[in-house]
């Protein structure tokens, strides 16, 4: 123990003396070549502790720091970000409008394509439907009978279920809409099938006098014969074809010798009289 204490004392005496802290003295400073060069650290100690403390003297910046300028630059950066956000939002909005218009255009084109497909299908069906056309009129003045011959110019047969035929003699035009009464309706007791390129006859007894007939030939009066035929097509859909005809005016020098079978019949009346529709789309008969 004594040897250790002696060795420690000798080592302490061999060390250089510790400089004391002086309030009036300051460590020497070396001027840097410019203000940006950092100062070298100085060595100091306290009176009670042999520990060395490294003290670094940093150079003070020249002038005062402009806090307002830095804040302005920061605000400017935030304004630019807001503007970018606004432009980005506006771009998304415009893109949405464009997508909406594009979707609407696509929807319209799809609807047009669907309508075109449906029209094409309807056209194909219409080609296959029966087409009933008046081929001629047979008149028997002695018996007072009228018969209209209808020919099927379609590609499929017409299964006739009922027919309607009446007439009107007047000096003026027809009513705007036909008056279909149940008295002139003839329901077919048996099935009548009219094949393509074949005819069927629809007849009635019309009590027309010779005096009325002379007035009709002189064009003092007009004779209209109108009605319809109801039938089923190849799709088993009930249909109704309406028609209306009248006698073409006869020259004055010919009406005295004109026979009823020699007169010319022409289509007359509006679309309310001449049509081809589904039965459920037509007007009902009056009682």
C-alpha positions as CSV (number, residue, x, y, z in Angstrom):
1,X,0.0,0.0,0.0
2,X,2.8,2.4,0.9
3,X,4.6,1.6,-2.3
4,X,1.4,2.4,-4.3
5,X,0.9,5.8,-2.6
6,X,4.5,6.7,-3.2
7,X,4.2,5.8,-6.9
8,X,1.0,7.8,-7.3
9,X,2.6,10.9,-5.7
10,X,5.6,10.7,-7.9
11,X,3.4,10.5,-11.0
12,X,1.3,13.5,-9.9
13,X,4.4,15.6,-9.4
14,X,5.6,14.7,-12.9
15,X,2.5,16.1,-14.6
16,X,2.4,19.8,-15.8
17,X,0.5,22.3,-13.6
18,X,-3.3,22.8,-14.4
19,X,-4.0,26.4,-15.5
20,X,-6.4,28.3,-13.3
21,X,-9.5,30.1,-14.6
22,X,-9.2,33.9,-14.7
23,X,-12.3,36.0,-15.1
24,X,-10.3,38.9,-16.7
25,X,-8.5,36.7,-19.1
26,X,-10.0,35.3,-22.3
27,X,-8.6,32.7,-24.5
28,X,-6.9,33.9,-27.6
29,X,-8.9,34.0,-30.7
30,X,-7.8,33.4,-34.2
31,X,-9.5,35.4,-37.0
32,X,-10.8,33.2,-39.7
33,X,-10.2,34.1,-43.3
34,X,-13.9,34.5,-43.7
35,X,-17.0,34.5,-41.5
36,X,-18.0,31.0,-42.5
37,X,-14.8,29.3,-41.1
38,X,-15.5,27.8,-37.6
39,X,-13.3,28.8,-34.6
40,X,-10.9,26.3,-33.1
41,X,-11.9,24.9,-29.6
42,X,-10.1,26.1,-26.4
43,X,-9.3,24.1,-23.3
44,X,-10.7,25.1,-19.9
45,X,-11.2,23.5,-16.5
46,X,-12.9,24.2,-13.2
47,X,-11.2,24.7,-9.9
48,X,-12.7,21.7,-8.2
49,X,-12.4,19.2,-11.0
50,X,-9.3,18.1,-13.0
51,X,-11.6,17.2,-16.0
52,X,-11.0,19.0,-19.1
53,X,-14.0,20.7,-20.8
54,X,-13.8,21.4,-24.6
55,X,-15.3,24.8,-25.3
56,X,-16.1,25.8,-28.9
57,X,-16.6,29.5,-29.8
58,X,-18.9,29.7,-32.9
59,X,-18.7,32.9,-35.0
60,X,-21.8,35.1,-34.9
61,X,-23.6,35.6,-38.2
62,X,-23.3,39.0,-39.7
63,X,-26.6,41.0,-39.4
64,X,-30.0,39.9,-38.1
65,X,-32.0,36.9,-39.5
66,X,-35.1,38.0,-41.4
67,X,-37.8,35.8,-40.0
68,X,-40.5,37.5,-42.0
69,X,-38.8,36.8,-45.3
70,X,-38.5,33.1,-44.5
71,X,-42.1,33.0,-43.5
72,X,-43.1,34.7,-46.7
73,X,-41.2,32.1,-48.7
74,X,-43.0,29.3,-46.7
75,X,-46.4,30.9,-47.4
76,X,-45.5,31.2,-51.0
77,X,-44.8,27.4,-51.1
78,X,-48.2,26.7,-49.5
79,X,-50.0,28.9,-52.0
80,X,-48.4,27.0,-54.8
81,X,-49.6,23.8,-53.3
82,X,-53.1,25.1,-53.0
83,X,-53.1,26.1,-56.6
84,X,-51.9,22.7,-57.6
85,X,-54.6,21.1,-55.6
86,X,-57.3,23.3,-57.2
87,X,-56.0,22.5,-60.7
88,X,-55.9,18.8,-59.9
89,X,-59.5,18.9,-58.6
90,X,-60.6,20.8,-61.6
91,X,-58.9,18.3,-63.9
92,X,-60.7,15.5,-62.2
93,X,-64.1,17.3,-62.6
94,X,-63.5,17.9,-66.3
95,X,-62.5,14.3,-66.7
96,X,-65.7,13.2,-65.0
97,X,-67.8,15.4,-67.3
98,X,-66.0,14.0,-70.3
99,X,-66.5,10.4,-69.1
100,X,-70.2,11.2,-68.5
101,X,-70.6,12.6,-72.0
102,X,-68.8,9.6,-73.4
103,X,-71.1,7.2,-71.5
104,X,-74.1,9.1,-72.7
105,X,-72.9,8.9,-76.3
106,X,-72.2,5.1,-75.9
107,X,-75.7,4.6,-74.4
108,X,-77.3,6.5,-77.3
109,X,-75.3,4.5,-79.8
110,X,-76.3,1.2,-78.0
111,X,-79.9,2.3,-78.1
112,X,-79.8,3.1,-81.8
113,X,-78.2,-0.3,-82.5
114,X,-80.9,-2.0,-80.5
115,X,-83.6,-0.1,-82.3
116,X,-82.0,-0.9,-85.6
117,X,-81.9,-4.6,-84.7
118,X,-85.5,-4.5,-83.6
119,X,-86.6,-2.7,-86.8
120,X,-84.7,-5.3,-88.8
121,X,-86.5,-8.1,-87.0
122,X,-89.8,-6.4,-87.5
123,X,-89.0,-5.9,-91.2
124,X,-88.3,-9.7,-91.5
125,X,-91.5,-10.5,-89.7
126,X,-93.4,-8.0,-91.9
127,X,-92.2,-9.7,-95.0
128,X,-93.5,-13.0,-93.8
129,X,-97.0,-11.7,-92.8
130,X,-100.1,-12.1,-95.0
131,X,-100.9,-9.2,-97.2
132,X,-104.5,-8.9,-98.1
133,X,-105.3,-6.7,-101.1
134,X,-108.7,-6.0,-102.8
135,X,-108.6,-7.8,-106.2
136,X,-112.1,-6.8,-107.4
137,X,-115.8,-6.1,-106.5
138,X,-118.7,-8.1,-107.7
139,X,-122.2,-6.4,-107.8
140,X,-125.5,-8.1,-108.4
141,X,-128.1,-5.3,-108.8
142,X,-131.1,-7.7,-109.1
143,X,-130.2,-9.5,-105.9
144,X,-128.7,-6.4,-104.2
145,X,-125.5,-8.2,-103.4
146,X,-121.9,-7.0,-103.0
147,X,-118.9,-9.1,-102.8
148,X,-115.3,-8.0,-102.4
149,X,-112.5,-10.4,-103.4
150,X,-109.3,-10.2,-101.3
151,X,-106.0,-11.8,-102.5
152,X,-103.2,-12.9,-100.2
153,X,-99.9,-11.4,-101.5
154,X,-97.9,-12.4,-98.5
155,X,-95.7,-15.4,-97.9
156,X,-97.7,-17.1,-95.1
157,X,-101.4,-18.0,-94.9
158,X,-104.1,-15.9,-93.2
159,X,-106.5,-17.8,-91.0
160,X,-109.7,-15.6,-91.2
161,X,-111.9,-15.5,-88.1
162,X,-114.3,-12.8,-88.9
163,X,-115.1,-10.0,-91.5
164,X,-117.0,-6.8,-91.5
165,X,-118.6,-5.0,-94.6
166,X,-121.0,-2.1,-94.8
167,X,-121.7,0.8,-97.2
168,X,-122.6,4.5,-97.1
169,X,-124.3,6.7,-99.7
170,X,-123.9,10.4,-99.2
171,X,-123.2,13.6,-101.1
172,X,-120.3,14.6,-98.9
173,X,-117.2,13.0,-97.6
174,X,-116.9,10.1,-95.1
175,X,-116.8,10.7,-91.3
176,X,-113.3,11.1,-89.9
177,X,-113.5,7.7,-88.1
178,X,-115.5,4.7,-89.3
179,X,-118.5,3.6,-87.4
180,X,-118.2,-0.1,-87.0
181,X,-121.5,-1.5,-85.6
182,X,-121.9,-5.1,-84.5
183,X,-124.9,-5.6,-86.9
184,X,-122.6,-5.8,-89.9
185,X,-120.0,-8.1,-88.3
186,X,-119.8,-11.7,-89.6
187,X,-118.1,-14.2,-87.5
188,X,-116.9,-17.1,-89.5
189,X,-118.4,-20.4,-88.3
190,X,-115.6,-22.4,-89.9
191,X,-111.9,-21.8,-90.3
192,X,-111.1,-20.1,-93.6
193,X,-107.4,-20.4,-94.6
194,X,-106.2,-18.1,-97.3
195,X,-103.0,-19.4,-98.7
196,X,-100.5,-17.1,-100.5
197,X,-101.6,-16.2,-104.0
198,X,-105.2,-17.3,-103.2
199,X,-108.4,-15.2,-102.7
200,X,-111.3,-15.1,-100.4
201,X,-114.6,-13.3,-100.7
202,X,-116.4,-11.0,-98.3
203,X,-120.0,-10.3,-99.3
204,X,-123.2,-8.6,-98.0
205,X,-126.7,-7.7,-99.2
206,X,-127.0,-4.0,-99.9
207,X,-130.5,-2.8,-100.8
208,X,-129.6,-0.1,-103.3
209,X,-132.4,1.1,-105.5
210,X,-132.1,2.0,-109.2
211,X,-132.7,5.6,-108.4
212,X,-129.8,5.6,-105.9
213,X,-127.6,3.9,-108.5
214,X,-128.4,6.5,-111.1
215,X,-127.4,9.2,-108.7
216,X,-124.2,7.5,-107.9
217,X,-123.3,7.1,-111.7
218,X,-124.1,10.8,-112.2
219,X,-121.8,11.7,-109.3
220,X,-124.6,13.4,-107.5
221,X,-124.0,10.9,-104.7
222,X,-121.0,8.9,-103.6
223,X,-121.0,5.2,-102.7
224,X,-118.5,4.0,-100.2
225,X,-117.9,0.4,-99.2
226,X,-115.7,-0.2,-96.2
227,X,-114.9,-2.8,-93.6
228,X,-112.2,-5.1,-92.3
229,X,-111.0,-8.7,-92.1
230,X,-109.7,-10.3,-88.9
231,X,-107.3,-13.1,-89.1
232,X,-104.4,-14.9,-87.3
233,X,-100.9,-14.8,-88.8
234,X,-98.2,-17.5,-88.6
235,X,-97.2,-16.2,-85.1
236,X,-100.8,-16.7,-83.9
237,X,-101.2,-13.0,-83.4
238,X,-104.7,-11.6,-84.1
239,X,-104.6,-8.9,-86.8
240,X,-107.1,-6.7,-88.5
241,X,-106.8,-5.3,-92.1
242,X,-109.2,-2.4,-92.8
243,X,-110.2,-1.2,-96.3
244,X,-112.4,1.5,-97.9
245,X,-113.3,1.9,-101.6
246,X,-115.6,4.1,-103.7
247,X,-116.7,4.3,-107.3
248,X,-114.6,6.5,-109.6
249,X,-116.6,9.3,-111.1
250,X,-118.2,8.3,-114.4
251,X,-118.1,10.6,-117.5
252,X,-121.6,12.2,-118.2
253,X,-121.9,10.7,-121.6
254,X,-121.3,7.2,-120.3
255,X,-123.3,6.9,-117.1
256,X,-126.6,6.1,-118.9
257,X,-125.2,3.0,-120.5
258,X,-122.8,2.1,-117.7
259,X,-123.4,-1.3,-116.1
260,X,-122.7,-1.8,-112.4
261,X,-120.0,-4.4,-113.2
262,X,-118.2,-2.0,-115.5
263,X,-117.6,0.8,-112.9
264,X,-114.1,1.4,-111.5
265,X,-113.4,1.2,-107.8
266,X,-110.6,3.2,-106.2
267,X,-109.2,3.2,-102.6
268,X,-110.8,6.0,-100.6
269,X,-110.9,7.3,-97.0
270,X,-108.2,8.1,-94.5
271,X,-105.8,6.0,-92.5
272,X,-108.6,5.4,-90.1
273,X,-110.3,3.2,-92.8
274,X,-107.2,1.7,-94.5
275,X,-104.8,0.0,-92.1
276,X,-103.1,-3.2,-91.0
277,X,-102.8,-3.5,-87.3
278,X,-102.8,-5.9,-84.4
279,X,-106.4,-6.4,-83.2
280,X,-105.6,-5.1,-79.7
281,X,-104.5,-1.8,-81.3
282,X,-107.8,-1.2,-83.1
283,X,-111.0,0.5,-82.1
284,X,-113.7,-1.7,-80.7
285,X,-117.1,-2.2,-82.3
286,X,-120.1,-0.1,-81.3
287,X,-123.3,-1.8,-80.2
